[in-house]
Amino acid sequence: MATDYDTPRKTDDDVDSDSLEELKARRNDKSTSTVDVDEFEAAEGMELPGADLSNEELAVRVLPKQADEFTCMSCFLVHHRSQLAREKNGQPICRDCE
């Protein structure tokens, strides 16, 4: 027989102290603990792709490219110099695009 070593162990005193009524009450409490969620309210806060965001403003601080960074000419992302894989025709290429 397999033994689950992660389950809490009960002593003989604990087993004797649990009455049948207590065990039934615990089982009923667990079954009534389901939460009734309104699907419409839950979906209302989600943004769908292609939603009209024209009246929204973004507050993002943009930093210029630093001296130890480069722009990959394949994916056009700015990477740290440690991500430089090679230069192809004088154009830097990152490790991800390599």
BAFI-3210 file (N, C-alpha, C; in Angstrom, 3 decimals, decimal comma, padded with zeros to 6 digits):
// residues 98
n [1|2|3|4|5|6|7|8|9|10|11|12|13|14|15|16|17|18|19|20|21|22|23|24|25|26|27|28|29|30|31|32|33|34|35|36|37|38|39|40|41|42|43|44|45|46|47|48|49|50|51|52|53|54|55|56|57|58|59|60|61|62|63|64|65|66|67|68|69|70|71|72|73|74|75|76|77|78|79|80|81|82|83|84|85|86|87|88|89|90|91|92|93|94|95|96|97|98]
n.u [000,844|000,569|002,026|001,198|003,296|003,053|000,639|-001,111|-000,472|-002,490|-003,031|-004,014|-005,663|-006,683|-008,245|-010,225|-011,490|-012,908|-016,169|-019,009|-020,934|-019,457|-017,749|-019,621|-020,603|-018,335|-018,007|-020,329|-019,875|-017,729|-018,876|-020,688|-019,162|-018,784|-018,384|-020,524|-020,167|-020,732|-020,702|-020,865|-020,084|-017,463|-016,328|-016,563|-014,470|-012,373|-010,205|-010,677|-008,917|-008,190|-009,834|-011,263|-009,064|-008,575|-009,101|-007,519|-004,682|-001,183|001,269|004,349|007,753|010,291|013,499|016,534|018,674|021,308|024,902|025,998|024,331|022,646|020,916|019,225|019,394|017,722|015,433|014,883|014,945|016,130|019,032|021,222|024,790|025,943|024,290|024,925|025,448|026,714|028,033|026,560|027,409|028,185|026,009|024,496|023,503|021,354|021,506|019,139|018,099|020,045]
n.v [-001,178|002,220|005,104|008,362|010,786|013,487|014,184|015,454|014,095|012,242|011,796|009,178|010,385|012,579|011,359|010,096|012,303|013,558|013,792|012,193|014,028|016,405|015,813|015,530|018,143|019,568|018,534|019,480|022,233|022,565|021,933|023,972|026,161|027,245|029,835|032,166|033,575|036,317|036,114|038,131|040,480|039,795|039,624|042,195|043,861|043,131|043,764|043,659|042,448|044,857|046,784|050,077|052,427|055,082|057,306|057,003|057,733|057,302|056,950|056,814|056,639|057,311|056,288|057,365|055,503|053,866|054,111|051,568|049,933|048,485|048,527|045,931|044,908|043,117|042,378|044,847|045,660|047,137|046,168|045,077|045,373|042,906|041,079|041,004|039,175|038,975|040,909|041,725|042,661|045,082|045,618|045,305|042,243|040,535|037,933|036,465|036,641|035,439]
n.w [000,000|-000,843|000,653|001,535|002,250|002,597|003,684|006,548|009,758|012,022|015,439|017,743|019,608|018,236|016,257|017,744|018,862|016,824|016,049|014,519|013,736|013,570|011,436|009,336|009,266|008,462|005,894|004,649|004,839|003,113|000,653|000,257|-000,202|-002,688|-005,075|-006,502|-009,477|-011,501|-014,871|-016,767|-015,403|-014,802|-017,325|-018,197|-017,381|-018,988|-021,717|-025,152|-028,064|-030,529|-029,538|-029,146|-028,292|-028,492|-026,924|-024,745|-022,702|-022,621|-020,135|-020,277|-019,666|-021,794|-022,521|-024,027|-026,307|-024,705|-024,179|-023,984|-025,425|-028,294|-031,446|-032,836|-036,162|-037,285|-035,684|-034,701|-032,057|-029,018|-027,453|-024,782|-024,927|-024,375|-025,580|-028,202|-031,079|-033,608|-036,339|-039,334|-042,425|-041,284|-039,751|-036,608|-035,026|-032,869|-030,270|-030,185|-032,741|-034,217]
ca.u [000,000|001,350|001,850|001,386|004,026|002,745|-000,613|-000,895|-000,676|-003,390|-002,782|-005,230|-006,523|-007,362|-009,242|-011,333|-012,180|-013,793|-017,443|-019,653|-021,621|-018,444|-017,290|-020,688|-020,670|-017,190|-018,262|-021,354|-019,257|-016,890|-019,699|-021,407|-018,207|-018,616|-018,653|-021,333|-019,557|-021,472|-019,772|-020,912|-019,256|-016,069|-015,866|-016,654|-013,183|-011,365|-010,085|-010,585|-008,005|-008,837|-010,749|-010,978|-008,318|-008,152|-009,221|-006,632|-003,351|-000,143|002,267|005,542|008,984|011,150|014,909|017,292|019,581|022,498|026,176|026,292|023,218|022,624|019,635|019,355|018,871|016,792|014,171|014,790|014,844|017,351|019,587|022,501|025,924|026,222|023,427|025,404|025,943|027,661|027,671|026,408|027,566|028,250|024,741|024,491|022,463|021,298|021,578|017,832|017,898|021,144]
ca.v [000,000|003,450|006,041|009,763|011,371|014,907|014,409|015,644|012,892|012,382|010,868|008,463|011,329|013,394|010,543|009,865|013,544|013,931|013,097|012,027|015,276|017,370|015,445|015,865|019,598|019,996|018,175|020,400|023,547|022,559|021,882|025,237|027,257|027,670|031,247|032,433|034,708|036,773|036,100|039,417|041,422|039,386|039,907|043,628|044,493|042,647|044,498|042,778|042,927|045,724|047,715|051,489|053,038|056,383|058,339|056,651|058,341|056,489|057,694|055,986|057,407|056,708|056,641|057,195|054,360|054,106|053,861|050,137|049,254|048,532|048,171|044,805|045,252|042,070|042,520|046,275|045,877|047,640|045,170|045,374|044,946|041,496|040,276|041,096|037,891|039,242|042,012|041,271|043,841|046,254|045,756|044,419|041,216|040,029|036,481|035,872|036,591|034,668]
ca.w [000,000|-000,956|001,756|001,173|003,364|002,694|004,406|007,991|010,556|013,160|016,537|018,151|020,317|017,232|015,574|018,672|019,190|015,726|016,098|013,230|013,413|013,157|010,111|008,389|009,171|007,655|004,513|004,152|004,702|001,907|-000,553|000,094|-000,305|-004,067|-005,270|-007,680|-010,162|-012,657|-015,996|-017,446|-014,647|-014,913|-018,688|-018,464|-017,135|-019,927|-022,978|-026,302|-029,102|-031,496|-028,880|-029,416|-027,201|-028,985|-025,892|-023,643|-022,727|-022,024|-019,380|-020,303|-019,766|-022,810|-022,370|-025,276|-026,336|-023,903|-024,867|-023,983|-026,083|-029,754|-032,058|-033,747|-037,478|-037,709|-034,952|-034,397|-030,618|-028,389|-026,544|-024,148|-025,734|-024,107|-026,439|-029,574|-031,582|-034,693|-037,223|-040,711|-043,283|-040,431|-039,036|-035,443|-034,932|-031,490|-030,114|-030,474|-034,198|-034,785]
c.u [000,892|001,024|002,119|002,021|003,747|001,460|-000,326|-001,243|-001,615|-002,997|-004,090|-006,193|-007,313|-008,486|-010,461|-012,130|-013,120|-015,071|-018,035|-020,348|-020,632|-017,956|-018,338|-020,776|-019,521|-017,425|-019,297|-020,785|-018,429|-017,743|-020,444|-020,463|-017,971|-019,060|-019,439|-020,820|-020,405|-020,495|-019,746|-020,026|-017,776|-015,517|-015,861|-015,312|-012,101|-011,391|-009,925|-009,580|-008,771|-009,815|-010,311|-010,335|-007,869|-008,238|-008,338|-005,284|-002,367|000,847|003,499|006,752|009,918|012,575|015,604|018,232|020,870|023,757|026,494|025,155|023,338|021,230|019,891|018,699|017,969|015,440|013,898|014,502|016,179|017,787|020,851|023,613|026,248|025,364|023,846|026,003|027,001|027,214|027,652|026,393|027,563|026,981|024,732|023,271|022,517|021,336|020,250|017,617|018,962|020,693]
c.v [001,246|004,382|007,446|010,455|012,857|015,187|014,595|014,372|013,198|011,356|010,179|009,389|012,188|012,626|010,335|011,134|014,003|013,113|013,029|013,305|016,338|017,081|015,767|017,374|020,130|019,705|019,113|021,801|023,623|022,600|023,189|026,415|027,695|029,119|031,414|033,707|035,050|036,897|037,438|040,431|041,067|039,750|041,403|044,331|044,079|043,481|043,493|043,332|043,756|046,705|049,146|052,118|054,443|057,474|058,040|057,341|057,415|057,384|056,804|056,878|056,678|057,224|056,492|056,001|054,730|053,721|052,372|049,312|049,370|048,153|047,060|045,164|044,163|042,240|043,964|046,556|046,371|046,621|045,711|044,782|043,460|040,567|040,298|039,758|038,116|040,498|041,484|042,503|045,130|046,507|044,804|043,494|040,639|038,491|035,808|035,705|035,749|033,313]
c.w [000,000|000,205|001,260|002,373|003,538|003,467|005,893|008,755|011,721|014,215|016,889|018,875|019,336|016,543|016,457|018,933|018,076|015,797|014,695|012,795|012,933|011,738|009,047|008,186|008,310|006,178|003,900|003,955|003,425|000,649|-000,786|-000,085|-001,749|-004,214|-006,564|-008,323|-011,376|-013,824|-016,727|-016,742|-014,774|-016,291|-018,992|-018,293|-018,114|-021,203|-024,107|-027,302|-030,131|-030,879|-029,158|-028,192|-027,567|-027,921|-024,675|-023,821|-022,030|-021,309|-019,251|-020,475|-020,722|-022,615|-023,712|-025,165|-025,601|-024,695|-024,937|-024,600|-027,597|-030,234|-033,061|-035,075|-038,049|-037,026|-034,541|-032,928|-030,091|-027,341|-025,897|-025,007|-025,531|-024,967|-027,906|-030,012|-032,642|-035,427|-038,642|-041,599|-042,473|-039,634|-037,834|-035,421|-033,518|-031,468|-030,465|-031,969|-034,883|-035,104]
res [m|a|t|d|y|d|t|p|r|k|t|d|d|d|v|d|s|d|s|l|e|e|l|k|a|r|r|n|d|k|s|t|s|t|v|d|v|d|e|f|e|a|a|e|g|m|e|l|p|g|a|d|l|s|n|e|e|l|a|v|r|v|l|p|k|q|a|d|e|f|t|c|m|s|c|f|l|v|h|h|r|s|q|l|a|r|e|k|n|g|q|p|i|c|r|d|c|e]
***
